[in-house]
Amino acid sequence: MEHHPAAAVWLTEAARQQGAGNLLRVVLIVMVLGCVLTAWFLLRGYKRKDD
């Protein structure tokens, strides 16, 4: 996995502009999306094909 310094710069600028609230909002959105994608990936393996 590559490190993208632009993402870190964007996050620090977001935190600097409006305090920790904006950064927290971004972190929560990313966390929720990650949980949804993980659940989708795990649950699609349990799908059965009825032939």
N, C-alpha and C positions, 0 to 999 in steps of 0.2 A: 504494500500500500504506500503510495507516494504522499509526501508531505506537501501541502499547498500553502505557502505563506500568505497568499492572497486571502484565503479564508480566515486565517488568524487576524490579519489586518482588518478585514471587514467586521469581524466579531468585536474586536477592541474598539473600532470606531463606533459601532452601534452602542456599545456600553458607555462610551465617553459622551455621546450626544445626549442620551436620555437617561442616564444612570443604569442601574442593574436591571430595571424592569424590562427593557427591550431585549437585553441579552437573555434574561430568564425566559421570556416569551419564545425566542428563537430556539433555545435549548429544549423547552417543553414540546414545541412543534416537531422538532427533529426526533425526539424520544418517542412521541406518539406514532409518528410515521414509521419509525423503526419497529415498534411493537406490532403494528398492523401488518407490515410486510413479513415479519417473522412468523406471525400467526398464520398468514396466508400460505407461506412456504411450507410450514409444518402440517397444516390441515389438508393441503392438496394431496399430500402423500397418503392420507387415509381414505381418499375417495375410492370407491369400488366401482368397477364396471360390471353391470349385470348383463350377462350375455344369454 
